[in-house]
Amino acid sequence: MNDFDPVIGAAVGGLPRSGPPPALLRRLATRAEAEGVLDVAYAQVDSPLGPLTVAASRRGLLRIAYPDRPLDDVLAALADEVSPRVLEAPQRLDPVRRELDEYFEGRREGFGFTIDWALTRGFPRKVLQATARIPFGQVRTYAEVAASAGSPRAVRAAGNGLGSNPIPVVVPCHRVVRTGGALGGYTGGLERKEFLLGLERSPAAT
């Protein structure tokens, strides 16, 4: 397709960078989907943590970004690392939005959609996959996660991998704490980590 800018999800031809009307975006997304050229769909999802940018490929959920990360930066990274054919297509993200809504409302303890790990590699991917297996309402230490990822001594590397988590909330790096129970770090900020642990009624939140 050549009638829209796939990086910013906006039609070309003189429209302002803020983007075209929603109805036009929906038509573009529908056409891109029908023609098989929509590789990455994104949408903005409201949450108690602020508006989240959510993106998915045909293989599964790729990215959840907190509002601290500018949308243009998120889309540029997706275009560079996954595909330049990125378009705002909220309908593709409806199942993700529904499950996130249920989670934040306290009505869901796990997520049913597939994760696309394309933005992760090597040991960090193993760390995040181990983290994804931590049950709702439980916590693990950085050392335990490193061990689960196959390298018990790589605690610092495990922390770095968690810090680069492209899918917070769903890949629950908030459930990883320091030995002794201290919260440790969180790329979304400790207030968000505390909120998520409190939502799940984890012992680390008390």
VENPEHU-V281607 format. One record per pair of residues at least 12 apart in sequence whose ideal C-beta (glycine too) atoms are under 10 Angstrom apart, sorted by the first residue. I is the first residue (numbers start at 0). J is the second residue. D is the distance in Angstrom with one decimal. If there is no record, write none. Layout:
BEGIN
I	J	D
I	J	D
END
This chain:
BEGIN
0	27	8.0
0	30	7.1
0	31	6.1
0	34	6.5
0	36	5.5
0	37	9.0
0	84	8.2
0	86	9.2
2	27	7.5
2	30	8.6
2	31	10.0
3	18	9.9
3	19	8.2
3	23	8.9
3	24	8.7
3	26	10.0
3	27	5.1
3	28	9.3
3	30	9.0
3	31	7.7
3	84	9.8
3	86	6.9
3	87	9.9
4	16	9.2
4	18	9.3
4	83	9.5
4	85	9.4
4	86	9.1
5	27	9.6
5	31	8.1
5	36	8.1
5	37	8.5
5	38	8.3
5	39	8.6
5	74	9.3
5	78	7.3
5	82	8.1
5	83	5.3
5	84	4.6
5	85	5.4
5	86	6.0
6	71	8.7
6	74	5.8
6	75	6.6
6	77	8.4
6	78	4.7
6	79	9.3
6	83	6.1
6	84	8.9
6	85	5.9
6	86	9.2
7	70	8.7
7	71	7.1
7	74	6.2
7	75	8.9
7	78	9.2
7	85	8.2
7	86	9.2
7	87	8.8
8	24	6.7
8	27	7.9
8	28	8.3
8	31	9.8
8	39	9.7
8	40	9.1
8	41	7.0
8	42	9.9
8	70	9.5
8	74	7.2
8	85	6.5
8	86	4.7
8	87	3.9
8	88	8.1
9	23	9.1
9	24	7.9
9	27	8.8
9	86	9.1
9	87	8.3
10	23	6.2
10	24	8.2
10	26	9.6
10	27	6.6
16	71	9.0
18	87	7.7
19	87	9.8
21	87	8.8
21	89	8.9
24	86	7.8
24	87	5.4
24	88	8.0
24	89	8.7
25	87	9.0
25	88	8.1
25	89	8.2
25	90	7.6
27	86	6.4
27	87	8.5
27	88	8.5
28	40	7.1
28	42	9.9
28	86	5.5
28	87	6.8
28	88	3.7
28	89	8.1
28	90	7.1
28	91	7.5
29	88	8.3
29	90	8.3
30	86	9.7
31	84	7.3
31	85	10.0
31	86	5.5
31	88	7.5
32	57	9.9
32	86	8.8
32	88	7.0
32	90	8.6
32	91	7.4
35	57	9.3
35	84	9.7
36	82	9.5
36	84	5.4
36	86	8.9
37	56	9.5
37	57	8.5
37	82	9.3
37	84	6.3
37	85	8.4
37	86	5.5
37	88	6.3
37	91	7.6
38	56	6.2
38	57	7.2
38	58	10.0
38	77	9.1
38	78	9.6
38	81	6.8
38	82	3.7
38	83	8.1
38	84	4.2
38	85	7.0
38	86	8.7
39	54	5.6
39	55	7.2
39	56	5.4
39	57	8.8
39	61	6.6
39	62	8.5
39	74	8.7
39	77	5.3
39	78	8.0
39	80	9.9
39	81	5.6
39	82	5.7
39	83	9.0
39	84	6.8
39	85	4.4
39	86	7.5
39	88	9.0
39	91	9.4
39	115	9.4
39	117	9.6
40	53	9.0
40	54	6.8
40	55	5.7
40	56	8.0
40	57	9.0
40	61	9.4
40	84	9.9
40	85	7.8
40	86	6.3
40	87	7.5
40	88	3.7
40	89	8.0
40	90	8.3
40	91	3.8
40	92	6.1
40	95	9.9
41	53	6.6
41	54	4.1
41	55	7.8
41	61	8.8
41	62	7.7
41	64	9.4
41	70	8.5
41	73	7.7
41	74	6.9
41	77	7.4
41	85	6.4
41	86	7.5
41	87	5.7
41	88	7.3
41	89	8.6
41	91	8.7
41	92	7.3
42	54	8.0
42	55	8.9
42	87	6.4
42	88	7.0
42	89	4.0
42	90	8.5
42	91	7.7
42	92	4.2
42	93	8.4
42	95	8.2
42	96	7.0
43	64	9.9
43	66	9.1
43	70	7.9
43	87	8.3
43	89	8.0
43	92	9.3
43	96	9.6
44	63	8.4
44	89	8.7
44	92	7.2
44	93	10.0
44	95	7.4
44	96	4.9
44	97	9.8
44	99	5.9
44	100	8.1
44	103	9.8
45	96	8.7
45	99	9.2
45	100	8.4
45	103	9.3
46	63	9.4
46	65	9.2
46	66	9.3
46	96	9.6
46	99	6.5
46	100	8.2
46	102	9.1
46	103	5.6
46	168	8.2
47	103	5.5
47	104	9.4
47	191	9.3
47	194	7.0
47	195	9.6
47	198	8.3
48	63	10.0
48	65	6.5
48	66	8.0
48	103	8.1
48	167	9.0
48	168	7.9
48	187	7.1
48	188	9.2
48	190	9.0
48	191	5.4
48	194	6.7
48	195	8.0
49	65	6.4
49	66	4.0
49	67	8.1
49	187	9.4
49	191	8.8
50	64	9.7
50	65	8.9
50	66	5.2
50	70	9.3
51	63	5.5
51	64	6.7
51	65	6.7
51	66	7.3
51	68	9.9
51	95	9.7
51	96	9.3
51	99	7.4
51	167	8.9
51	168	7.8
52	64	4.2
52	65	8.3
52	66	7.9
52	68	7.2
52	69	9.3
52	70	5.8
52	72	9.7
52	73	5.1
52	74	8.2
52	77	9.6
53	73	9.9
53	89	9.2
53	91	9.9
53	92	5.4
53	95	5.6
53	96	7.1
53	99	7.6
53	166	9.2
53	168	9.8
53	169	9.3
54	73	7.3
54	74	8.2
54	76	9.7
54	77	5.8
54	81	8.5
54	85	7.5
54	87	9.8
54	88	9.8
54	91	9.6
54	92	7.9
54	95	9.4
54	115	9.4
54	118	9.5
54	165	9.2
54	166	9.6
55	88	9.1
55	91	6.4
55	92	6.1
55	94	9.1
55	95	6.5
55	112	7.9
55	113	8.9
55	114	9.4
55	115	7.0
56	77	9.1
56	81	6.4
56	82	7.6
56	85	9.8
56	91	9.8
56	113	9.8
56	115	4.9
56	117	6.8
56	118	9.9
57	91	9.1
57	113	9.9
57	115	8.3
58	81	10.0
58	113	6.7
58	114	8.6
58	115	4.1
58	116	8.8
58	117	7.4
59	95	9.5
59	112	6.3
59	113	3.4
59	114	5.0
59	115	4.0
59	116	8.4
59	117	9.1
59	166	9.7
60	92	8.7
60	94	9.6
60	95	6.0
60	98	9.8
60	110	8.2
60	112	5.7
60	113	7.0
60	114	5.3
60	115	6.3
60	116	9.8
60	165	9.4
60	166	6.1
60	169	6.3
60	170	9.1
61	77	7.0
61	80	9.2
61	81	6.5
61	114	8.2
61	115	4.9
61	116	8.7
61	117	6.3
61	118	6.1
61	165	7.0
61	166	7.4
62	74	9.6
62	76	8.1
62	77	6.5
62	80	9.7
62	81	8.8
62	115	9.0
62	117	9.6
62	118	6.6
62	165	5.1
62	166	6.4
62	167	9.7
63	95	8.6
63	99	8.3
63	164	9.0
63	165	7.5
63	166	5.1
63	167	5.7
63	168	5.9
63	169	6.3
63	170	8.6
63	187	9.8
64	76	9.1
64	77	9.8
64	165	8.0
64	166	9.3
64	167	8.3
64	187	9.6
65	167	7.0
65	168	9.2
65	186	7.9
65	187	4.9
65	188	8.0
65	191	7.2
66	187	9.8
67	186	8.8
67	187	7.6
67	188	7.7
67	191	9.7
68	186	9.4
68	187	9.7
70	87	9.8
73	85	9.5
73	165	9.6
74	86	9.7
74	87	9.1
76	118	8.0
76	165	8.8
77	117	9.5
77	118	8.2
77	165	9.6
80	117	7.2
80	118	6.0
80	165	9.4
81	115	8.4
81	117	5.6
81	118	7.2
82	117	9.4
92	112	9.8
94	110	9.6
94	111	7.9
94	112	5.9
95	110	8.2
95	111	9.8
95	112	5.9
95	169	8.3
97	111	9.9
97	112	9.9
98	110	5.3
98	111	6.4
98	112	6.7
98	169	8.6
99	168	7.2
99	169	8.0
102	135	9.2
102	168	7.4
102	169	8.6
102	195	9.5
102	198	8.0
102	199	9.2
103	168	8.7
103	194	9.6
103	195	9.4
103	198	7.2
104	198	9.5
105	198	6.8
105	199	9.0
105	200	9.2
107	135	8.8
108	134	8.2
108	135	3.9
108	136	7.4
108	199	7.9
109	134	8.4
109	135	6.2
109	169	9.6
109	171	9.9
110	131	9.3
110	135	10.0
110	166	9.9
110	168	8.9
110	169	5.4
110	170	9.5
110	171	9.7
112	169	8.2
114	127	8.9
114	128	8.7
114	131	7.0
114	165	9.8
114	166	6.5
114	169	7.1
114	170	7.0
115	165	9.7
115	166	9.1
116	128	7.3
116	131	9.5
116	165	8.9
116	166	8.9
116	170	9.3
117	165	9.0
118	163	8.7
118	164	9.5
118	165	4.3
118	166	8.1
119	160	8.0
119	163	7.6
119	164	8.3
119	165	6.7
119	166	8.8
119	170	9.1
120	160	10.0
120	163	10.0
121	156	9.6
121	160	8.7
122	145	9.1
122	148	6.5
122	149	8.0
122	150	6.6
122	153	6.7
122	156	5.9
122	157	8.0
122	159	9.0
122	160	6.4
123	148	8.8
123	156	7.8
123	157	8.5
123	159	7.1
123	160	3.4
123	161	8.2
123	162	9.1
123	163	5.8
123	164	8.5
123	165	9.8
124	148	8.8
124	160	7.8
125	144	9.5
125	145	9.5
125	147	8.4
125	148	4.0
125	149	6.0
125	150	8.1
125	153	9.7
125	157	9.1
125	160	7.9
126	141	9.3
126	144	5.9
126	145	7.1
126	147	8.2
126	148	4.5
126	149	9.3
126	150	8.8
126	153	8.5
126	156	7.7
126	157	4.9
126	158	8.7
126	159	8.6
126	160	3.7
126	161	6.3
126	163	9.2
126	164	8.8
126	170	9.8
126	172	8.9
126	175	9.0
127	144	9.2
127	148	8.6
127	157	9.7
127	160	6.2
127	161	7.3
127	163	8.4
127	164	5.8
127	165	8.3
127	166	7.8
127	170	5.3
127	171	9.9
127	172	7.5
128	147	8.8
128	148	7.6
128	170	8.3
129	143	8.7
129	144	5.4
129	145	8.5
129	146	8.6
129	147	3.8
129	148	4.7
129	149	8.5
129	157	8.6
129	160	9.4
129	170	10.0
129	175	9.5
130	144	5.9
130	147	8.3
130	148	8.6
130	157	9.0
130	160	8.5
130	161	6.6
130	164	7.6
130	166	10.0
130	170	5.7
130	171	6.3
130	172	5.6
130	173	9.5
130	174	7.1
130	175	6.2
131	164	9.8
131	166	8.6
131	169	7.9
131	170	4.9
131	171	7.2
131	172	9.4
131	174	9.9
132	144	9.7
132	147	7.5
132	170	9.9
132	171	9.5
133	147	8.9
133	170	9.4
133	171	5.8
133	172	9.1
133	173	9.6
133	174	4.6
133	175	7.4
134	171	9.3
134	174	8.5
134	199	9.6
135	171	8.0
135	174	8.5
135	198	9.8
135	199	5.7
135	200	9.3
135	201	8.8
136	174	8.6
136	196	9.1
136	198	9.6
136	199	4.8
136	200	5.8
136	201	5.6
136	202	8.6
136	204	9.8
137	171	9.5
137	174	6.6
137	199	8.4
137	201	6.8
137	202	8.5
137	203	9.3
138	171	9.3
138	173	8.8
138	174	5.0
138	175	6.9
138	176	5.1
138	180	8.1
138	182	9.5
138	196	7.4
138	199	9.2
138	201	5.5
138	202	6.9
138	203	4.8
138	204	9.2
139	171	9.8
139	174	6.5
139	175	5.7
139	176	7.6
140	154	8.6
140	157	9.6
140	175	7.1
140	176	6.1
140	177	6.5
140	178	4.8
140	179	8.4
140	180	8.8
140	181	9.9
140	183	8.8
141	153	9.7
141	154	5.1
141	155	8.4
141	156	9.8
141	157	5.3
141	158	5.4
141	160	9.9
141	161	7.6
141	175	5.9
141	176	7.7
141	177	6.4
141	178	7.5
141	183	6.7
141	184	9.7
142	154	5.2
142	157	7.9
142	175	9.9
142	177	9.0
142	178	6.1
143	157	9.2
143	175	8.3
143	176	9.7
143	178	8.7
144	157	5.2
144	158	8.8
144	160	8.5
144	161	7.4
144	172	8.9
144	174	9.2
144	175	5.5
145	157	3.9
145	158	8.6
145	160	9.0
145	175	9.9
148	160	7.8
154	177	9.8
154	178	9.1
157	175	8.1
158	172	9.7
158	175	8.3
158	177	9.4
158	183	7.4
158	184	7.1
160	172	8.8
161	173	9.4
161	174	10.0
161	175	5.8
161	183	8.6
161	184	8.1
161	185	8.4
161	186	8.2
162	183	10.0
162	184	6.6
162	185	8.4
162	186	5.4
163	186	7.8
164	185	9.4
164	186	6.9
164	187	9.2
167	185	8.2
167	186	7.1
167	187	5.6
167	191	8.1
167	192	9.4
167	195	8.6
168	187	8.5
168	191	8.9
168	195	6.8
168	198	9.9
171	195	7.5
171	196	9.5
171	199	8.3
171	201	9.9
172	184	9.5
172	185	7.1
172	186	7.9
172	187	8.8
172	192	8.5
172	195	9.5
173	185	6.2
173	187	7.8
173	189	9.8
173	191	7.4
173	192	4.6
173	193	8.7
173	194	8.6
173	195	4.2
173	196	6.0
173	198	9.4
173	199	8.4
173	201	8.7
173	203	9.0
173	204	9.8
174	192	9.2
174	195	8.1
174	196	7.4
174	199	7.7
174	201	6.9
174	203	8.0
175	192	9.4
175	203	9.6
176	192	8.9
176	196	8.5
176	201	8.8
176	202	9.5
176	203	5.2
177	203	9.7
180	202	7.7
180	203	6.0
180	205	9.7
181	203	8.8
182	196	7.9
182	203	6.7
182	204	9.1
183	203	9.7
192	204	9.1
END
